Amino acid sequence: MSVLTKILKPFDRFLPEENRLELIWLLAKMEFSKRYYDSVLGLFWALINPLMRVAVYYVAFTYFVDAGGDIENFGLYLFSGLILLMFFSEGTSKAMKLLKSKRHLSENAQFERMDLFVASSIGSLLGFFFSCGAFVVFSFVIGAGFPSTVVYFPILAINMYFIVLGFSLIVAIIHVFFKDIDQLWAIINLVLFWTSPIFFRGDKIAEVLPFLPYVNPFFGIMKNVRAVVIHGTMPDFFFLAYSYIYAFVVMFIGVKLFRKYSHKALEKTI
């Protein structure tokens, strides 16, 4: 039994046997295992990858750009933003070609195709939680610790999950009909990366582009994650509600598109 299987095994007992939820969980574990066991570093990559990225960006934006001078705990500020964007980028990019890569399951009339995306997004969520583990280690190493408001974090993680799932359904359908969406999606992710409050304060970005906090789905979530995990303050409930509405609108569009075009999309993957 692999280390990863041992880690995830205790969660199996919470699911009823031989039903849809169990199948989704099994698929999610397979997706997560494949993602890291295809790598030489294996599961440790889930911890090392975000730490290496933070180290590079921290040095660049602290010593060369001097962007974090007015941001308290800039290392944690940077880390929290990066792992949220990594969750979104990796989750949606992986789901884009899911109908084709899992065609043997998609063609099964007894299998609900949408479960592939639910499971894939759960697999990405597991990767996100391992990145959060790296964040915890980093936080204690620098002596920051965690405030009691961290109990709000699961609510924000669930919000991110629905955003990833909704966009995954949308880009997967579009990809079948327009192959170039993968290049376009890479550009969109790049735009999101540089228009999100990762390296700079959100209020400064909003001064230049006042509409951005309402268009970029990560503005409110990043603000609230940092509030409850770093600063020990209550989340901004307006942005919390807005982020959930945003997520459910994206989910609604994704489900509608998937229900309407998944059969046609499946024909084009053959």
Contacts in CASP RR format, 6 or more apart in sequence:
PFRMAT RR
TARGET T0000
AUTHOR 0000-0000-0000
METHOD contacts of the structure
MODEL  1
MSVLTKILKPFDRFLPEENRLELIWLLAKMEFSKRYYDSVLGLFWALINP
LMRVAVYYVAFTYFVDAGGDIENFGLYLFSGLILLMFFSEGTSKAMKLLK
SKRHLSENAQFERMDLFVASSIGSLLGFFFSCGAFVVFSFVIGAGFPSTV
VYFPILAINMYFIVLGFSLIVAIIHVFFKDIDQLWAIINLVLFWTSPIFF
RGDKIAEVLPFLPYVNPFFGIMKNVRAVVIHGTMPDFFFLAYSYIYAFVV
MFIGVKLFRKYSHKALEKTI
1 9 0 8 1.000
2 33 0 8 1.000
2 37 0 8 1.000
3 43 0 8 1.000
4 29 0 8 1.000
4 32 0 8 1.000
4 33 0 8 1.000
4 36 0 8 1.000
4 37 0 8 1.000
4 43 0 8 1.000
5 29 0 8 1.000
5 33 0 8 1.000
8 29 0 8 1.000
8 32 0 8 1.000
8 126 0 8 1.000
11 25 0 8 1.000
12 25 0 8 1.000
15 21 0 8 1.000
15 22 0 8 1.000
15 25 0 8 1.000
16 22 0 8 1.000
20 112 0 8 1.000
20 115 0 8 1.000
23 115 0 8 1.000
23 119 0 8 1.000
24 115 0 8 1.000
24 118 0 8 1.000
24 119 0 8 1.000
24 122 0 8 1.000
25 119 0 8 1.000
25 122 0 8 1.000
26 119 0 8 1.000
27 115 0 8 1.000
27 116 0 8 1.000
27 119 0 8 1.000
27 120 0 8 1.000
28 119 0 8 1.000
28 120 0 8 1.000
28 122 0 8 1.000
28 123 0 8 1.000
28 126 0 8 1.000
29 123 0 8 1.000
29 126 0 8 1.000
31 94 0 8 1.000
31 119 0 8 1.000
31 120 0 8 1.000
31 122 0 8 1.000
31 123 0 8 1.000
31 124 0 8 1.000
32 123 0 8 1.000
32 126 0 8 1.000
32 127 0 8 1.000
35 94 0 8 1.000
35 123 0 8 1.000
35 127 0 8 1.000
36 42 0 8 1.000
36 43 0 8 1.000
36 45 0 8 1.000
36 46 0 8 1.000
37 43 0 8 1.000
39 45 0 8 1.000
41 48 0 8 1.000
43 130 0 8 1.000
46 127 0 8 1.000
46 130 0 8 1.000
46 131 0 8 1.000
46 134 0 8 1.000
47 130 0 8 1.000
47 131 0 8 1.000
47 133 0 8 1.000
47 134 0 8 1.000
47 137 0 8 1.000
48 134 0 8 1.000
49 86 0 8 1.000
49 131 0 8 1.000
50 79 0 8 1.000
50 82 0 8 1.000
50 83 0 8 1.000
50 86 0 8 1.000
50 131 0 8 1.000
50 134 0 8 1.000
50 135 0 8 1.000
51 134 0 8 1.000
51 138 0 8 1.000
53 82 0 8 1.000
53 86 0 8 1.000
54 75 0 8 1.000
54 78 0 8 1.000
54 79 0 8 1.000
54 82 0 8 1.000
54 138 0 8 1.000
57 78 0 8 1.000
57 82 0 8 1.000
57 199 0 8 1.000
58 74 0 8 1.000
58 75 0 8 1.000
58 78 0 8 1.000
61 67 0 8 1.000
61 68 0 8 1.000
61 74 0 8 1.000
61 78 0 8 1.000
61 199 0 8 1.000
62 68 0 8 1.000
62 69 0 8 1.000
62 74 0 8 1.000
65 199 0 8 1.000
67 199 0 8 1.000
67 200 0 8 1.000
68 74 0 8 1.000
68 77 0 8 1.000
68 199 0 8 1.000
68 200 0 8 1.000
70 201 0 8 1.000
71 77 0 8 1.000
71 201 0 8 1.000
72 230 0 8 1.000
72 231 0 8 1.000
73 144 0 8 1.000
73 230 0 8 1.000
75 138 0 8 1.000
75 142 0 8 1.000
76 135 0 8 1.000
76 138 0 8 1.000
76 139 0 8 1.000
76 142 0 8 1.000
76 144 0 8 1.000
76 226 0 8 1.000
76 229 0 8 1.000
76 230 0 8 1.000
77 226 0 8 1.000
77 230 0 8 1.000
78 198 0 8 1.000
78 199 0 8 1.000
79 135 0 8 1.000
79 138 0 8 1.000
80 135 0 8 1.000
80 222 0 8 1.000
80 225 0 8 1.000
80 226 0 8 1.000
80 229 0 8 1.000
80 230 0 8 1.000
81 196 0 8 1.000
81 197 0 8 1.000
81 198 0 8 1.000
81 218 0 8 1.000
81 222 0 8 1.000
81 225 0 8 1.000
82 198 0 8 1.000
83 128 0 8 1.000
83 131 0 8 1.000
83 132 0 8 1.000
83 134 0 8 1.000
83 135 0 8 1.000
84 160 0 8 1.000
84 218 0 8 1.000
84 221 0 8 1.000
84 222 0 8 1.000
84 225 0 8 1.000
85 189 0 8 1.000
85 192 0 8 1.000
85 193 0 8 1.000
85 196 0 8 1.000
85 198 0 8 1.000
85 218 0 8 1.000
86 128 0 8 1.000
86 131 0 8 1.000
87 124 0 8 1.000
87 125 0 8 1.000
87 127 0 8 1.000
87 128 0 8 1.000
87 131 0 8 1.000
87 160 0 8 1.000
87 164 0 8 1.000
88 160 0 8 1.000
88 163 0 8 1.000
88 164 0 8 1.000
88 167 0 8 1.000
88 189 0 8 1.000
88 192 0 8 1.000
88 218 0 8 1.000
89 189 0 8 1.000
89 192 0 8 1.000
89 193 0 8 1.000
90 124 0 8 1.000
91 120 0 8 1.000
91 121 0 8 1.000
91 124 0 8 1.000
91 164 0 8 1.000
91 168 0 8 1.000
92 164 0 8 1.000
92 167 0 8 1.000
92 168 0 8 1.000
92 171 0 8 1.000
92 185 0 8 1.000
92 189 0 8 1.000
93 182 0 8 1.000
93 185 0 8 1.000
93 186 0 8 1.000
93 189 0 8 1.000
94 120 0 8 1.000
94 124 0 8 1.000
95 117 0 8 1.000
95 120 0 8 1.000
95 121 0 8 1.000
95 168 0 8 1.000
95 169 0 8 1.000
95 171 0 8 1.000
95 172 0 8 1.000
96 168 0 8 1.000
96 171 0 8 1.000
96 172 0 8 1.000
96 175 0 8 1.000
96 181 0 8 1.000
96 182 0 8 1.000
96 185 0 8 1.000
97 172 0 8 1.000
97 175 0 8 1.000
97 182 0 8 1.000
98 116 0 8 1.000
98 117 0 8 1.000
98 120 0 8 1.000
98 168 0 8 1.000
98 172 0 8 1.000
99 106 0 8 1.000
99 113 0 8 1.000
99 116 0 8 1.000
99 172 0 8 1.000
99 176 0 8 1.000
99 262 0 8 1.000
99 265 0 8 1.000
99 266 0 8 1.000
99 269 0 8 1.000
100 176 0 8 1.000
100 269 0 8 1.000
102 116 0 8 1.000
103 266 0 8 1.000
103 269 0 8 1.000
103 270 0 8 1.000
105 111 0 8 1.000
105 113 0 8 1.000
105 116 0 8 1.000
106 113 0 8 1.000
106 116 0 8 1.000
106 266 0 8 1.000
106 269 0 8 1.000
107 266 0 8 1.000
113 258 0 8 1.000
113 262 0 8 1.000
113 266 0 8 1.000
114 169 0 8 1.000
114 255 0 8 1.000
114 258 0 8 1.000
114 262 0 8 1.000
117 165 0 8 1.000
117 168 0 8 1.000
117 169 0 8 1.000
117 172 0 8 1.000
117 258 0 8 1.000
118 165 0 8 1.000
120 168 0 8 1.000
121 161 0 8 1.000
121 164 0 8 1.000
121 165 0 8 1.000
121 168 0 8 1.000
122 161 0 8 1.000
124 164 0 8 1.000
125 157 0 8 1.000
125 160 0 8 1.000
125 161 0 8 1.000
125 164 0 8 1.000
128 157 0 8 1.000
128 160 0 8 1.000
129 157 0 8 1.000
136 146 0 8 1.000
139 145 0 8 1.000
139 146 0 8 1.000
144 230 0 8 1.000
146 229 0 8 1.000
147 228 0 8 1.000
147 229 0 8 1.000
147 231 0 8 1.000
147 232 0 8 1.000
148 232 0 8 1.000
149 227 0 8 1.000
149 228 0 8 1.000
149 229 0 8 1.000
149 232 0 8 1.000
149 233 0 8 1.000
149 234 0 8 1.000
149 235 0 8 1.000
150 228 0 8 1.000
150 229 0 8 1.000
150 232 0 8 1.000
151 228 0 8 1.000
152 224 0 8 1.000
152 228 0 8 1.000
152 234 0 8 1.000
152 235 0 8 1.000
153 225 0 8 1.000
153 228 0 8 1.000
153 229 0 8 1.000
155 235 0 8 1.000
155 240 0 8 1.000
156 221 0 8 1.000
156 224 0 8 1.000
156 225 0 8 1.000
156 228 0 8 1.000
156 235 0 8 1.000
156 240 0 8 1.000
156 243 0 8 1.000
159 221 0 8 1.000
159 240 0 8 1.000
159 243 0 8 1.000
159 244 0 8 1.000
159 247 0 8 1.000
160 221 0 8 1.000
162 244 0 8 1.000
162 247 0 8 1.000
162 248 0 8 1.000
162 250 0 8 1.000
162 251 0 8 1.000
163 217 0 8 1.000
163 221 0 8 1.000
163 243 0 8 1.000
163 246 0 8 1.000
163 247 0 8 1.000
163 250 0 8 1.000
165 251 0 8 1.000
166 247 0 8 1.000
166 250 0 8 1.000
166 251 0 8 1.000
166 253 0 8 1.000
166 254 0 8 1.000
166 255 0 8 1.000
167 250 0 8 1.000
169 251 0 8 1.000
169 254 0 8 1.000
169 255 0 8 1.000
169 257 0 8 1.000
169 258 0 8 1.000
170 250 0 8 1.000
170 253 0 8 1.000
170 254 0 8 1.000
170 257 0 8 1.000
171 181 0 8 1.000
171 185 0 8 1.000
172 258 0 8 1.000
172 265 0 8 1.000
173 254 0 8 1.000
173 257 0 8 1.000
173 258 0 8 1.000
173 261 0 8 1.000
173 262 0 8 1.000
173 265 0 8 1.000
174 181 0 8 1.000
175 181 0 8 1.000
175 182 0 8 1.000
176 261 0 8 1.000
176 264 0 8 1.000
176 265 0 8 1.000
176 268 0 8 1.000
176 269 0 8 1.000
177 261 0 8 1.000
177 265 0 8 1.000
177 268 0 8 1.000
192 216 0 8 1.000
192 218 0 8 1.000
195 205 0 8 1.000
195 209 0 8 1.000
195 212 0 8 1.000
195 216 0 8 1.000
196 216 0 8 1.000
196 218 0 8 1.000
196 219 0 8 1.000
196 222 0 8 1.000
197 205 0 8 1.000
197 218 0 8 1.000
197 219 0 8 1.000
197 222 0 8 1.000
197 223 0 8 1.000
198 222 0 8 1.000
202 213 0 8 1.000
202 219 0 8 1.000
202 223 0 8 1.000
205 212 0 8 1.000
206 212 0 8 1.000
206 213 0 8 1.000
206 219 0 8 1.000
212 219 0 8 1.000
213 219 0 8 1.000
213 220 0 8 1.000
213 239 0 8 1.000
214 242 0 8 1.000
217 243 0 8 1.000
217 246 0 8 1.000
217 247 0 8 1.000
217 250 0 8 1.000
219 239 0 8 1.000
220 236 0 8 1.000
220 239 0 8 1.000
220 240 0 8 1.000
220 242 0 8 1.000
220 243 0 8 1.000
221 239 0 8 1.000
221 243 0 8 1.000
223 236 0 8 1.000
223 239 0 8 1.000
224 235 0 8 1.000
224 236 0 8 1.000
224 239 0 8 1.000
224 240 0 8 1.000
224 243 0 8 1.000
227 233 0 8 1.000
227 234 0 8 1.000
227 235 0 8 1.000
227 236 0 8 1.000
228 234 0 8 1.000
228 235 0 8 1.000
END
